[in-house]
Amino acid sequence: MCTAVHDHMRRRHVRPYFLAAVKISFLWSLLFPWSASGQWTSLGSVRSARQDGPYSAEIVTRSGRTILINFLTPDLFRVTIGSSRDLPSPTPAVVQRTWEGDRIRVKQTSSVVDISGTLMRVSIDKKTSRITVRDSVGSVLVEDHPFGTQWNKSEFRVYKSMPQDENYYGLGEKSGRFNRKWRTFAMWNTDIPAYGADTDPLYVSVPFFYGIRNGRAYGIYFDNSWWTSFDFGKEAPDRYSFGAQSGPLDYYVFGGPLPRDIAERFADLTGRMRLPPLWSLGFQQCRWSYFPDSRVREIAQTFRAKKIPCDVLYLDIDYMEGYRIFTWSQKNFPDPKGLLTDLAKDGFTVTTIVDPGIKADTAYHAYRSGLARNAFLLRPDGSTYLGKVWPGVCAFPDFSQSDARAWWGEQFQVLTASGVKGFWNDMNEPSVFDVPTKTVDLNVVHRADARRATHAEFHNLYGFQMTQATYEGTRRLLGNQRPFLLTRASFAGGQRYSAKWTGDNTSTWHDLSMALSMCLGISISGQPFVGSDIGGFIGSPDGELFARWMQLGVFTPLMRAHSAWDTPNKEPWEFGESIEHINRATVELRYTFLPYIYTVMAQSAVTGQPAMRPLAFAYPGEPAFAWNESEFLFGDDLLIAPVLAQRQTERTLRLPPGAWYDYWTGKRYDGNSNVTVAAPLERLPLFVRAGAAIPTRQVVQYTSQAPIDPLTLIVFPAASGSSTYYEDDGLSFAYENGVDFRRTLSVSSDSAVTAIRISRASGTYVPPPRSLVLRVVDHFEPSSVTLLGTSLQRLAPAAAGGPGWTYDAATRTVLIRTADSGEALDVSIVR
């Protein structure tokens, strides 16, 4: 690696780590030197109040500021406070601008203005203009602290009362504890590698959180893209607050009552994840960098020779010519199309890194065309803004312009023509070398179509709008194939365009634990498709740490191993034969569960529910889970308890309510109890909800190697239970027009009979012909098994491939096999 790259590596790892250690207060003083001075003023008393149409109310205060309350649905209203009676324009995060509305009634007394909707009531104290929100039975959800709302020039802050038994979650990508209580946070997308538990801010800004108390939840989304901050009781234990350096005071209140209700409504507001291509849910292998092309071929051949499943290989910055994006290195990759064609034949899809910096070189096509299209950020004097990143001095696209986004999308033709289908947007905070602020100057001009604005407003939106441009462009270029996007920086609503990983972590056990808590925080903040750099980007894990991180990766939607250029190789086979064997089995477990994982992701794409669900999110009424960040649900039916500590061979956890099965042993446990299970290095502790039917498949080396055959439903008996199954072609957008395959799986069991009903498939997708296997665990030996009222033949174990059933007394397992016709099936297993 050349000296320049070594210098950049030093900048990337050493200086940012020092800034993190001092909590980067110097950085904020450079960015916002005015933030600590001035006189704060409050709203004052109410001067007038009136109903303004069927869904909104207007309150004018004696400070001259106007409070607008707009009821959008029975469980969602918007609060804006400002000097104008006009609603501010939402940020690009807000995708739904028109709502059904919830009719309100405004009543006034001498002391209060009451605004009542169907499920929520807003009361505004006439003396102080403080806001209190109650639910339909009159219980307080959230109320202003006596400090209320205050201004200091353009800066403002909203103070809310903080009950001591209320907990707070969300805010997107934050390190440290998953519960945000007793901490402060800033929203300012920042490139901080080797971050620690107290490093803040990081790469993504999502100013959205949940408050949960006594099983009841509410949410607040603060729709402001400037530098914003949140304090959850650190300044004083009786209050929390949020505010911004400038921009609109505009926030949404979600009434819940459950966290899942809030997640779905937040998805209505900011959009939902698109269903990703199936191959992107396979194992992904990355490194800075695999080059030349012979090294890429070697990695691919080793995966296949060692029979470790893998779908995706990455090319980092060294595939380019002089780090110029939208180019191929003639030395390292002289025939990219030939390389990618060969890799595709062996089941690999290639994802390439694409940073925003465009080298300022008039001989470079992307720079010339960007200038011609007026696509770059400008300085206040109208000249092109230039900053230094990997290629050297660069211009930066102005993604706030729709024409610049269209221009950007067109550039990907260089990559898609060679067969690239995955796109990795990095360095898009945006990160800039050799400046104290680590980013673009705040006075740089964005031409946001209809208006001019500064980078101070658009900084946090930069990565978000870059992924928008990338997604829209690659979707056009790929036609009916779904692109895969991965980003480091984004904003609320970024799930509409890309997956997210947790940035440049390190190879420590602490980082493994933090990877889980960070993924959980991002997941419930609207972004289901999330993961971490398995093994740690910076540093050198031993085999045990890598193996445990791989196990966590099985049930993070993004399962990607990654490493820095100056670290040892971190492919699954690099840690000795025994660890290689464990890692192979771990990846095979991922592929076995892909039908379930894909079903969960399809549910997330429709409902906005997170795939990874913290126990505090799923069970808000259970105080024992308020600070739990070591176990999680994946979808409705799997409970994951990864091993997060060194040399740990047992795992103790508290099971949620209901009954649960140990996936490995078939043993049934009652919920609301503490259990300890074996956790040797080769085993990921995994539990299944009683009553679930988990769809699985045979192991393949890549997702398109062979169709699912058989489709195996692993049934875990209970008095009652239901699950769902989803399938489509995994590649195209035909599912948007109903070309899919959906079934409901119902289970009921007692001491005499177990009944399994599989609904008739809905949708127009027809899977290839296959067998259907029902594997019923922890079950009595049947006297008979019927299918649609007709007895099935009991088979000898050696004949288990034909239609009929078998029973294994040693494992107490019933195995039933039939053809999967897509028609409704009723199975009865009789004692």
N, C-alpha and C positions, 0 to 999 in steps of 0.2 A: 504494500500500500504506500502511495507517495506521501511525501512530507505534508503536503497541503491537506490530505485526508486525515493524516494523524493529527494535525492541528485542529481540524474540524471535530475529530473525535474527542479531543481534549475539551473543546468548547461544549460539545454535546453532553459530556458526562461529568466533567469536573466542575466547571463553573456553575452550571445549573444546580448541581448537587449542593454547592456552597450556598447558593441563593435559597435553596429549600431549607437548609439548616438554619438560616437566620430568618426563616419565614417570609423571605422576599419583601420585607417592609421597605427596603431601599427602592425596589422596583416600583412599588406603588407610590412612593413619594415622588419619583420621577414622572410617573404617568399622571398623577393627580395632585399637584402641589397645593391646590386650593382647598382640599377636602376637609381640613381640620380647623379652619378658621371661619369666623363670621357669627352672626346672630341668628338663632333659631326662633321661628315664630309658629304659632299654632293656627288652626282653622278658626277659632273663635266660636261664637254662638250662631245659631240659625237665624237668618233674616227672613227667609221665605221658603215655603215648600209647596209643591204642587205635583199632581199626577200629569205625566206628559205622554199621553197615549195609553193604550191598554196594558203595556208591559213595562213601563218605565216611570221613574219619578225623578224630579229635579229638586235639589236642596241648595239654596244659595246661602253662603255663610257671610258673616260680617267682615271677614278678612278679604272678601272679594272673590273667593274661590267657590266653584260649583261642584257639588257632589251629584253624580248621575248614577242611578241604580237601575240596571236593566235585567229583568228576569227572562232568561233565554229558554229555559226548560224548568219544570218543577224542582229539579235538583241542581240547578246551575244559574247563578246570576253574576253580572259583571259590575264592578265598581270602578268608576273613573273620577278623579278629583283634579281640577285644574282651573285656570283662569278663564277658560272658554266654556261655553255651553255646548260646544260641538264635541262629538265623540272623537278621540284620537284614532288614527289608523292603526290597526293591529300590526304586529311584526309579521314577517313571512312565516313564522311558526304556526300561526293560526290559519288553518285551511278552511274551516267552516265559518263563513261570515253571515249567513242567513239562518235564522232559527225559527222554530215553530212559535216561540214565545209562551210565557205563562202569565195569564191575566192576574193583575194585582188589584188590591184595594188599598188606598191611602187614607189613613185616619190620623187626626191630630188631637192632642190634648195640650194643656198649657206647658207640658214639660217634654213631650215625646212626639216624634213623627213615626208612625207605624206603617210599614209597607208589607202587606201580607200576600204571599203567593199560595200555591196549592200545598207545598210541603215545607216551605221556609218562610220565616218572618224576619224582616230587618227593622230594627228600632234605632232611631237617631235621636240622641239626647239634645234638646234644643239649647241648653246652656253651653255645652262643650263640643257639639257636633260629633261626639263619639258614637261608633257603630257597634251594635250588638246583633248577633244572628242567632235565632232560635229555630228548633225543628217544629214539626207540626203539633207536638204535645207541649210545647213551651220550654223545653230544656235548652239551655244555652249551648250552642256549638262553639262559637268563638266570639270574643268581644274585645273591643279596644281597651288597652291599658289607659290609666289616667293621663299618660303622656299624649295619647291620641296620635294625630298625624301632624308632623312638623316639617317646616321648610327652612332652608338656608340658601338664599339665592336660587340656583337651579337644582340644588341637592335637596332631597327629601327623605323622610323616614316614617314608616308606619309601625306603631307599637301595639302589640296585642298582649292581653293578660295570659299568663302561663300557669295553668293548674299544675300542682306538683306531681300529679299522677298521670299527666299527659305526656306522650312520647311522639317523636317526630322522625319521619323517614322521607327518603327521596333525594331531591337536589341532583340527581344524575350521578356523574362520576366524581366521587369523593373518597379519599383514602381514610384510613382510621376506622372507627366503629361505625357499624351500619345504622345504629340509632344516633340521630344527629343532636340529641339533647346535650346541653352544657357546652356547646362548641359554637364557633363563628366560622362563616364561609363566605368566600367571594366568588363571583362569577366573572371570570376574565380568562379566556382560553389562552393557555400558557404551555410552552414546551419545557417541561421539567422532568428530565429522565432521572432514574434512580431515586424516585420519590419515596418518602417515608410516610408514616402514619399521620404526621402533623403537617405534611406538605399541602398547601392550598394557595391558589387554585391550581387546577390541572387542565386537561385538554378540552373538556366539554363543559358547556354551561346549560343547565336545565333548571330555571328558577321556579320549581314546582315541588311542593311537599305535601305530605299527609300529616294530620294531627290525629292521634288515636288515644281514646280515653274510655275505659270501661266498655270495651267492645264496640264503641261508636266512633266512626271516622268522618272527618271532613278533609277537604283539600283546598289549597290555594296555589294558583298559578299567577305569577307576577310577570306580565307581558311587557318586558322592558329589556332591550338588547344592549344597553349601556353597561358600564361597570356597576354591578349590583352586589349587595351583601346581605347576609342573614345572620342573626344572632339568636341562638336558642338558649337563653338563660345564662350565658357566660357573663354578660355585663351585669345582670341582676337576676336573681332566681325567680322573681315574680313576673317576668315579662320576656317575650321574644319580639323580634322586630325584623323588618326588611326595608331596604331603601335603595336609592340609586344616585349616581353623581349627576344625572340629568335625564332628560327624556320624559315620557308620560308616566303619571301615576295611574296605572291601569292594571287591575287584577281581577281574577275570576275566583269565586267561591263555589266549591263543590259540596253538596249536601250529603253525599253517600247514600245510605248510612254505612255501607261496608266498603273496605278498600277496593274490592273488585268492582263495585259500582263506580267508584271514582276513576279507576283505571280505564274503564270503558268510556266514561264521559270525557276523560282527558283525550282519549283516542278520537272521539267525535270532534273535539276542538282542534287537535294538532295533527290528525291523520294517523293512518295505520301502516304498519310494515307491509310491503308487498311480499307475496309468497316467494321465497328464494328458490333458485334451481336446486334440485335434489343433490347434485354433485357438490354443492357448497356446504352441505351438511355432512359430507364425508371427512376423513382426516386430511388436514392440510399441513404441508411442510414448507417452511420458509427459512431463509438465512440471508444476512447481509454479508456476502452475496454469493450466489451460485453462478460462477463463470469460470472459464468460457463455456460454450455449448457442450463440450465433451464432459464437463463436470455435471451439467444438468442431466445429460444422458446417463451418466454413472449413477447418480442419485436415483433416477427412475428405475434403472435396471436392478439396483440393489433392493429397492422395495419389492419388486416383483420376484426376484430370486429368493428373498427371505420370506416371501408370502406375508408381508405386513400390509394390510389394506391401506390404500392412499388414493385420493382423487385429485388433489390440487398441489401443484408446485409453483413457487413464487420466484419472480425475478426482481431483485432489488436494483438499486441505482446503477450498478455496473453493466446492465444490459444496454445502456444508452451510449451514444457517442458524446463523450465529454460531459456527461450528466445532463445533456439536453433532452428534455422530455419530447416525446413523439419522434424519437429517432432510435435506430438500432446500431450498436457498435459493429463496425465492419470487421474489426479484429476478433472480438469475442463471440459475435453472433452473425456470421456472414450470410447465413441462410435461415432467417427466423421462421419463415413459412414452412420450410422443409423440416426443421426441428419440431415445430408445434404439430405438424401433420403426423410425424412419427410418434410423438408423445400421445397424441389423441388416439392413435391406433392401439396403444397400450393402456388406454383408459385414463390418461392424465389431462387435466385442464390447467392451463397456465394463467396465473394472475400476475400482472405487472404493476410496479409502483409508478405513480404519476403524482409528482409534487406540483405546486402552483408556479414556482419560479421559472420564468422564461428568459433564458440568457440573452442579454442585450448585445446581439451580434447581427449586423445587417446581412450577413451571409446565411443566416439561420431562418428557415422558412416560417417557423411559428412566430418568431419575433417580427418579421416583415409583415406577415398577414395580420398579426395583432395590432400593429401600428396602423395599418390601412383600415382596419375596422374600428379604430378608436376603442380598443378593448381593454386598455390598461388603466390602472390607477394613476391619478394625476396629483402633482403638487399644487398648492394653492395658486401658483403663478401660471398654471396650465401645462407645465412640462411633465414628462413622464416620471413617475416615482421610480427610483431604482434602489435596490437593496441587495445585499450579498447573501447567497445561499450556496448549495452544492456546486452549481455550474460557474459560480463567480457572481459578477454583477448582473442582476436580473430585473426585469419588469414583472409586475404582478397583475393578473387579470382582475378586472372590476366585475366580480360576479353579481353585483347588485343590478347590473344592466341586463335586460333580457337578450339584447343583441350580442353582448359579450358572452353570455352563457351559450347562445346558439353557436357562436364562433368556436368556443372551447369544445363543444360537443363534436363539431366537424373534424377537429384535429385527431380524434381517436381512430379515424379511418386507417391511419398508418399502423395501428395496433390490431384492429379487428381484421384487416386484410390479411394479416399473418396468422390469424386464428386465436387471438387473445379474446377471452370471454369473461375474465375477472379483472377488476381494476381497484387498485389500492391507493387511496388518496392520503398522503402523509404530509407532514410539515405545513399543515393548512390551518394553523392557529390564527394567522400565519406566522411562522418562525422566520426570523431574520438574524443573520450572524453579525457580530461586531458592532452592535448597538446596545447600550445599557438596558433598554426596555425590552429587548429580544423580539421586537415586532415592528410593524409598520408605524410610522409617525402618526400621531393622533389627528393631525390637521390635514392629512392626505385626503383627497377628494374622491368620493364615490358618486357616480351619476346614476342614481337609482331610478332610471327611466324618467319619471315625472318630476323629480326634484334632485337637488344636490345635497349631499350630506357629508359628514366627516367620518374618518375611520373610528373615532371614539364611539360613534353609534353603530357602525357596521363591523367592528372587530369580531364580536362574538358570533356574528352571522356569517363570517367569511367561509369557514369550513362547511357550514350547512349549505350555503349557496353554491359552493364548489361541488359538493356531492349532487346537488340538484342538477347542475350543468352536466356533470359526468353521467348521471343516470339517464337524463333525457337524451343526451347525445348518443350514448351507447345503445340505448333501447331502439333508437331510430336505425342505427347502423346494423344491429344484430337482427332486426326484423322480428320474427316471432319467437326468438330465443330470449329467455330471461338473462339479463346480465347479473353478475355478482359484484357488489361494491363493498369495500371496507374502508372506514375512515378513522383517523385519529381525533380530529376536531369536529365539533358540530354544535348544535343548539337544540332546544326543544323542537320537536317535529322532525328531527333528522332521520327518524325511523322510516320515513316515507321513501328514502333514497338509498340508505346504506346500512350495513352492519357496523358494529363498533367494537374495537378492542381497547384494552386498558393501558395502552402505551408502553413506554420503555421501563419495565420493571426489572428486578434483580433476582438472582438465583439464591433465594433464602427461604427458609420455612416461614418466616414472617410474611414474606411476599406471597407465598402460597395461600396463607390465611387471608391476606388482604385481597388477593385476586377474587376469592369467593365473596367477601363482603362488598367489594366494588361492583362485581357483576350483579349482585342482588340489588344494589342501589340503582344501577343503570336500568335494570330490568323493570322495576316498578315505576320508573320515570318515563315510560313510554317506549323504550327501546328493547324489544325482545331478543334481537339477534346480537348476542354479546359473547365475548370470551376474553381470555388473557393470553399472553405469550407463554406457552407451556415450557417449563424449565427455567424461565426467566431470560429476558433479552440480554441483560448485562450480568456477567459472572459465569461461574462454572458449577452447576449442580452435581452432586454425586448421584449414583444410580437410584438410591432410595427416594430422594427428593423428586427426581425426574419421573419415576414410576408413579408416585403418589399424585403428582401434578397431572400426569396423563389420565389417571383415574378420575380426578375432578373434571377433566376435559370431556369425558364421555358424556356428561350431562350439562355441559355449557353448549349452547347452540353452535357457537364457533369453536371448533376443536383444531387449534393451530399451534404447532411448535415453531419457535423462532429464536434466533440468536444473533448477537453482534459479531462483527468481522474479526475482532481480536479475542474471541472466546473459543474454547474447544468445540468441536463438532457436537451437535445435539440431536442427531437423528436417533430414532428409537433403538438402533442396534449398537450405539456407541458406548454402552456402559457394561459390557460383558455379557456372556451367554445367558446367564440366569435372568438378568434384567431384560435382555432382549426377548426372552420367552414370555416374561410377564407383560411387557409392552405389547407384544403381538396379541396376546389374549385380551388385553385391554382394548386395543383397537377393534378386534373382532367383536367384543361386547358392544361397542358403538354401532357397528354395522348390523349386528343382530337386532338392536333396538331401533334401527332407522325407521321402520314403519310407524312405531309409536312416536318417535321424535318428529317425524314429518307431520303426523296428525296433530301434535301439539303446536307446531309452527303454523299449520293451517288454521287452527283455532285462534292463535294470536293474531294472524292476519285478518281474521273476520271480526273478532271481539275487542282486540286491543289488550287482552289479558297477557301478563308476562308469562313466558315459558318457565323461567326460574322464579319460584315464589317463596319469599321468606316466610317463616312460620308466623311471624308477627302480622304479616299481610293476610295469610290464609286463615289464621285463628286470632283475630284481634281481641277477643274476649279472654284470652289465656295469658295472665300476667307472666307466667314462666317463660314465654317466648318474646317478651318485649325487647330483650337485648340479645336474643339468639341470632348468631351469624355463622354457625358452624354446621347447620343442617338446613335443607330446603326441599320443597316439593318441585318436581319437574312435571308440569302438567297437573292433572287432577289426581293421578294414581300412583306416582312414584315418590318415595321419600329417600333422599340421598344424604348419607352421613359420611362424607369423605374424611380420610385420615389426614390431619393437618399438623401432626407433630412427629418428630423424629423418633425412630425405634419404638413406635407404638404398635402393638400387635393385638390389642383389644380396643373396642370402641363403645363408650358409654354415652347414651343419649336419652332424652325424654321423648316418648312417642306422643304424637297428637291424639286427640279424641278418635274413637272408632277402634276397629281391629286392624292389625297389620301383620303381614307375612314377611319373614326373612326370605328374600329371593333365593338365596343359595341353599338353605336347608329346608325350606317349606314350613318351618315352624311358625305357628300362629301366636301373636302376642295381643294382649288387651292394650288399648290406648290409655292415655293419661297415666303412664307408668314409666319408670326408669328401667332401662334394660342395658345389659352389656353383652356384646356379641364378639365373636372372634374376628380379627382383622389382620390376618397375616399379610405380608407384603403383596401377595398376588391377589388380594381380595378387596374390592370396594364395598363397604357396607351399604346394602341396598334393601329397601323395604317396599312392599306393594300393598296398597289399600285392599282390604277384604271386600269382595264384590266386584273387583276389577277384572277385565279381560284385556290383556296386554298383547297387541299385535307385534309379531317379530318375523324375521326372515332368516333364510340360510346365509351363512357367511359368504361374501364375495370379496374380490380384491379391489373392486371399484363399483360404484353404484349402478353403472349401466352394463356391467359384465354379463348379467343374466337377469331375467325377470324373477320376481318373487315366486318361488315354488319349492316347498309349500309355504302358504301363509299360515303361520302358527299362532293361534290365540292361546296364551297361557292364562288359565282361569283360576282365580283365587276365591274359593267359595265364601258366601256370606248369606244372611237371610235375604238380602236384596242388594242389588248394585247395578250400575250401568256404566258403559264406556262408549266411546265413539271410535270409528275408524275412517280415515280419509286417504284417498289415493288419486293421483292424476298422472299425466305423462312425465311430470317432474322437470320439464324443459321449457314448454311453450306457455303462451298466455291464453291458451284455449280454456283453461279453468275459469277465466273471467266471464266466459259465456256458458258456464254450466257443464263444461266437459270435464266432469270429475266423477268420483265413485265414493259414496258416503253410506255408512251403515251404523246402526245403533246395536250395541251388544249388551244384552240384559242377562243377569244371573240371579237366581234365587235358589236357596238350598236349606234343607232341614235334615233331620235324622233319617228320613226315609227316601228322599228324592232330591236330586239337583236338576234344575231346569235351566237351560241355556237357550235364549232366543236371539237370533241374528236377523235383523230386519232385511227386507228386500232393498237392494242397493238403489239409491237415488242418484241422479246425474246421468250423463250420456257417455262417460268414459267407460270403455270395456277393457279390463285387463286381459293379458294373454291367458290362455287356459292354464289352470293350476289346480293343485290339491289344497284342501283346507284341513288343517289339523287342530284339534282342540286338545290341549294338555291341561288336565284338571289336577291340581296339586292337593295334597293333604286330604285325601278322599277315601271313603270306605270302598271295599271291593263290591262292584255291582253284581246283581244277579242278571240284569239285562240293561241294554242301552237301546233306545228307540230314536229314530230320526223321522220326523213328520209322521209319527205314529207307527212306523214300521220297524220291527226289530232288526238291529244290525248284528252281523256275525261276529262272535268272539274269535280273534285270531291268535295263533301262536306268536310269541315275540319275534320269531324269525320271519314271519309273514306280515310284519307290521306295515309293509308298504301298500297293501291293498285296502279296499274299503272295509270298514269294520272297526273293532276296538280291541285294546289290550289293557291289561292291568299289571302294574309292577308293585308287588306287595312290599318290597324293601323300601321303596321311595313313596309308597301310597299315592301313586300317580295313575290316573286314567288317561289313555291316549285314544282319541277317536279320529278317524280319517275318512274324508269324503271328498267329492268334487266341489269346487267353489264355483257355483253357477251364477252367483249374484242374486238368486232368489231367496226368499225368506226361509229360514231353517229353524226348526224347533227340535231340541235334543233333550231327552229325559234320561237321567242316570238313576236307576232304581236299585235300592239296597237288596 
